[in-house]
Amino acid sequence: YTAQREGLLDIAGPTFTFMHETIKLAAFNLIQVADRIPMMLRIVACLLPHCKQHEKETDAYLFTTVDIINIIGSQAVSKNLGQSRVFAQLNLNAGKKSTNFRTALDYFEAGISFLQGDYWNDQYELTLSLFEAAATANYSGGRHDQVAIQTNKIFSMARSFE
């Protein structure tokens, strides 16, 4: 392939890796808009089993999977409570493993966006964990106004304080 010879594409068996974000974006844009979300959901379904393992090497799968999930967005899975819950949990896991507070905050906020319905009652532990983590990441980033908003929400919704 010309792209491989020019250093733009790395081919390892059936896997193609783009060497530049612009090329990756251009390839993504070649996919019909109506086909993007279903295709990304299929990719996520293939990656999910690798995210549930507890070895260190699964972090790459986790971050890749969650990044795809967040491109899909919460609106695309709003009718599937189970899937939304899994996507919120994966964002929490990725945020906890992130070494950058800004990236972690992005994951926590995305996780919150996947919460649905009466989440403070139906998904209490997950919801509390996401809001606590987001408040902590906001504090680390000096975003005290957001800390106040999130801690007020926690104080008004928490069942107990330990």
C-alpha positions as a LaTeX table, in Angstrom:
\begin{tabular}{lrrr}
\hline
Residue & $x$ (\AA) & $y$ (\AA) & $z$ (\AA) \\
\hline
Tyr1 & 0.00 & 0.00 & 0.00 \\
Thr2 & 1.22 & 3.49 & $-0.84$ \\
Ala3 & $-0.04$ & 4.85 & 2.48 \\
Gln4 & 2.03 & 2.27 & 4.35 \\
Arg5 & 5.17 & 3.01 & 2.33 \\
Glu6 & 4.75 & 6.72 & 3.06 \\
Gly7 & 4.43 & 6.08 & 6.80 \\
Leu8 & 0.79 & 7.13 & 7.05 \\
Leu9 & $-0.61$ & 3.70 & 7.84 \\
Asp10 & 0.68 & 0.76 & 9.86 \\
Ile11 & $-0.70$ & $-2.65$ & 8.91 \\
Ala12 & $-0.41$ & $-5.55$ & 11.33 \\
Gly13 & $-2.38$ & $-8.50$ & 9.99 \\
Pro14 & $-6.01$ & $-7.45$ & 9.59 \\
Thr15 & $-5.47$ & $-4.31$ & 11.70 \\
Phe16 & $-4.87$ & $-0.87$ & 10.22 \\
Thr17 & $-3.52$ & 1.91 & 12.43 \\
Phe18 & $-3.57$ & 5.48 & 11.17 \\
Met19 & $-0.44$ & 7.44 & 11.97 \\
His20 & $-2.12$ & 10.81 & 12.07 \\
Glu21 & $-5.37$ & 12.08 & 13.57 \\
Thr22 & $-6.30$ & 13.95 & 10.38 \\
Ile23 & $-6.16$ & 10.76 & 8.37 \\
Lys24 & $-8.20$ & 8.95 & 11.02 \\
Leu25 & $-10.80$ & 11.71 & 10.94 \\
Ala26 & $-10.92$ & 11.65 & 7.14 \\
Ala27 & $-11.46$ & 7.87 & 7.18 \\
Phe28 & $-14.17$ & 8.28 & 9.81 \\
Asn29 & $-15.88$ & 10.92 & 7.68 \\
Leu30 & $-16.05$ & 8.47 & 4.77 \\
Ile31 & $-18.50$ & 6.38 & 6.78 \\
Gln32 & $-22.11$ & 7.32 & 6.13 \\
Val33 & $-23.52$ & 9.35 & 9.04 \\
Ala34 & $-26.40$ & 6.91 & 9.54 \\
Asp35 & $-23.93$ & 4.01 & 9.82 \\
Arg36 & $-21.50$ & 5.60 & 12.31 \\
Ile37 & $-23.32$ & 4.98 & 15.60 \\
Pro38 & $-24.25$ & 1.35 & 14.83 \\
Met39 & $-20.68$ & 0.69 & 13.65 \\
Met40 & $-19.19$ & 2.25 & 16.80 \\
Leu41 & $-21.59$ & 0.28 & 19.00 \\
Arg42 & $-20.39$ & $-2.93$ & 17.29 \\
Ile43 & $-16.77$ & $-1.91$ & 17.92 \\
Val44 & $-17.57$ & $-1.21$ & 21.58 \\
Ala45 & $-19.27$ & $-4.62$ & 21.88 \\
Cys46 & $-16.07$ & $-6.25$ & 20.60 \\
Leu47 & $-13.86$ & $-4.27$ & 23.00 \\
Leu48 & $-16.00$ & $-4.63$ & 26.16 \\
Pro49 & $-14.79$ & $-8.12$ & 27.14 \\
His50 & $-11.22$ & $-6.79$ & 27.23 \\
Cys51 & $-12.22$ & $-3.92$ & 29.54 \\
Lys52 & $-13.59$ & $-6.21$ & 32.22 \\
Gln53 & $-10.29$ & $-7.88$ & 32.93 \\
His54 & $-8.22$ & $-6.49$ & 35.79 \\
Glu55 & $-4.74$ & $-6.61$ & 34.32 \\
Lys56 & $-2.78$ & $-3.43$ & 33.64 \\
Glu57 & $-2.67$ & $-4.07$ & 29.89 \\
Thr58 & $-6.46$ & $-3.75$ & 29.72 \\
Asp59 & $-6.18$ & 0.01 & 30.41 \\
Ala60 & $-5.53$ & 0.65 & 26.72 \\
Tyr61 & $-8.73$ & $-1.22$ & 25.86 \\
Leu62 & $-10.63$ & 0.69 & 28.53 \\
Phe63 & $-9.52$ & 4.13 & 27.33 \\
Thr64 & $-10.08$ & 3.25 & 23.66 \\
Thr65 & $-13.53$ & 1.83 & 24.40 \\
Val66 & $-14.59$ & 4.77 & 26.55 \\
Asp67 & $-13.36$ & 7.27 & 23.99 \\
Ile68 & $-15.54$ & 5.58 & 21.37 \\
Ile69 & $-18.47$ & 5.45 & 23.82 \\
Asn70 & $-18.14$ & 9.19 & 24.42 \\
Ile71 & $-18.10$ & 9.90 & 20.69 \\
Ile72 & $-21.34$ & 7.92 & 20.46 \\
Gly73 & $-22.78$ & 10.06 & 23.26 \\
Ser74 & $-25.55$ & 9.53 & 25.76 \\
Gln75 & $-28.35$ & 10.56 & 23.40 \\
Ala76 & $-27.62$ & 7.63 & 21.10 \\
Val77 & $-28.27$ & 5.10 & 23.88 \\
Ser78 & $-30.93$ & 6.99 & 25.82 \\
Lys79 & $-33.50$ & 4.24 & 25.29 \\
Asn80 & $-31.26$ & 1.50 & 26.67 \\
Leu81 & $-30.92$ & 1.84 & 30.45 \\
Gly82 & $-28.61$ & $-1.16$ & 30.80 \\
Gln83 & $-26.22$ & 0.08 & 28.14 \\
Ser84 & $-26.26$ & 3.60 & 29.58 \\
Arg85 & $-25.40$ & 2.22 & 33.00 \\
Val86 & $-22.47$ & 0.20 & 31.63 \\
Phe87 & $-21.21$ & 3.25 & 29.73 \\
Ala88 & $-21.46$ & 5.42 & 32.87 \\
Gln89 & $-19.53$ & 2.79 & 34.87 \\
Leu90 & $-16.82$ & 2.52 & 32.22 \\
Asn91 & $-16.39$ & 6.31 & 32.26 \\
Leu92 & $-16.01$ & 6.16 & 36.05 \\
Asn93 & $-13.39$ & 3.42 & 35.70 \\
Ala94 & $-11.48$ & 5.36 & 33.03 \\
Gly95 & $-11.59$ & 8.55 & 35.08 \\
Lys96 & $-10.19$ & 6.76 & 38.12 \\
Lys97 & $-7.33$ & 5.34 & 36.04 \\
Ser98 & $-6.54$ & 8.61 & 34.27 \\
Thr99 & $-3.37$ & 10.34 & 35.41 \\
Asn100 & $-4.55$ & 13.77 & 34.24 \\
Phe101 & $-7.26$ & 15.47 & 36.31 \\
Arg102 & $-8.72$ & 17.29 & 33.26 \\
Thr103 & $-9.06$ & 14.04 & 31.32 \\
Ala104 & $-10.45$ & 12.35 & 34.41 \\
Leu105 & $-12.99$ & 15.12 & 34.79 \\
Asp106 & $-14.06$ & 14.68 & 31.16 \\
Tyr107 & $-14.67$ & 10.99 & 31.85 \\
Phe108 & $-16.61$ & 11.67 & 35.05 \\
Glu109 & $-18.78$ & 14.30 & 33.36 \\
Ala110 & $-19.42$ & 11.97 & 30.43 \\
Gly111 & $-20.34$ & 9.24 & 32.90 \\
Ile112 & $-22.84$ & 11.57 & 34.56 \\
Ser113 & $-24.36$ & 12.30 & 31.14 \\
Phe114 & $-25.09$ & 8.58 & 30.68 \\
Leu115 & $-27.12$ & 8.39 & 33.91 \\
Gln116 & $-30.84$ & 8.08 & 33.19 \\
Gly117 & $-34.15$ & 8.30 & 34.94 \\
Asp118 & $-34.22$ & 8.51 & 38.72 \\
Tyr119 & $-30.53$ & 7.71 & 38.90 \\
Trp120 & $-30.03$ & 8.89 & 42.49 \\
Asn121 & $-32.41$ & 6.13 & 43.58 \\
Asp122 & $-31.98$ & 3.51 & 40.85 \\
Gln123 & $-28.19$ & 3.76 & 40.46 \\
Tyr124 & $-27.23$ & 5.31 & 43.78 \\
Glu125 & $-23.69$ & 3.95 & 44.26 \\
Leu126 & $-22.64$ & 4.67 & 40.67 \\
Thr127 & $-24.21$ & 8.13 & 40.76 \\
Leu128 & $-22.61$ & 9.05 & 44.08 \\
Ser129 & $-19.22$ & 7.81 & 42.89 \\
Leu130 & $-19.42$ & 9.83 & 39.66 \\
Phe131 & $-20.47$ & 13.04 & 41.42 \\
Glu132 & $-17.82$ & 12.64 & 44.16 \\
Ala133 & $-15.11$ & 11.96 & 41.58 \\
Ala134 & $-16.20$ & 14.91 & 39.43 \\
Ala135 & $-16.19$ & 17.22 & 42.45 \\
Thr136 & $-12.69$ & 16.06 & 43.40 \\
Ala137 & $-11.38$ & 16.51 & 39.85 \\
Asn138 & $-12.97$ & 19.98 & 39.68 \\
Tyr139 & $-11.31$ & 20.86 & 42.99 \\
Ser140 & $-7.94$ & 19.73 & 41.61 \\
Gly141 & $-8.51$ & 21.97 & 38.60 \\
Gly142 & $-9.49$ & 24.99 & 40.66 \\
Arg143 & $-13.07$ & 25.00 & 39.37 \\
His144 & $-14.58$ & 25.81 & 42.74 \\
Asp145 & $-17.94$ & 26.91 & 41.32 \\
Gln146 & $-18.42$ & 23.41 & 39.89 \\
Val147 & $-17.27$ & 21.85 & 43.17 \\
Ala148 & $-20.00$ & 23.79 & 44.96 \\
Ile149 & $-22.66$ & 22.69 & 42.47 \\
Gln150 & $-21.66$ & 19.03 & 42.66 \\
Thr151 & $-21.22$ & 18.90 & 46.43 \\
Asn152 & $-24.59$ & 20.61 & 46.92 \\
Lys153 & $-26.14$ & 17.92 & 44.74 \\
Ile154 & $-24.39$ & 15.23 & 46.77 \\
Phe155 & $-25.50$ & 16.80 & 50.08 \\
Ser156 & $-29.10$ & 17.00 & 48.91 \\
Met157 & $-29.23$ & 13.46 & 47.51 \\
Ala158 & $-26.86$ & 11.36 & 49.65 \\
Arg159 & $-28.49$ & 8.78 & 51.92 \\
Ser160 & $-25.78$ & 8.94 & 54.56 \\
Phe161 & $-22.35$ & 10.35 & 55.19 \\
Glu162 & $-19.62$ & 8.01 & 56.38 \\
\hline
\end{tabular}
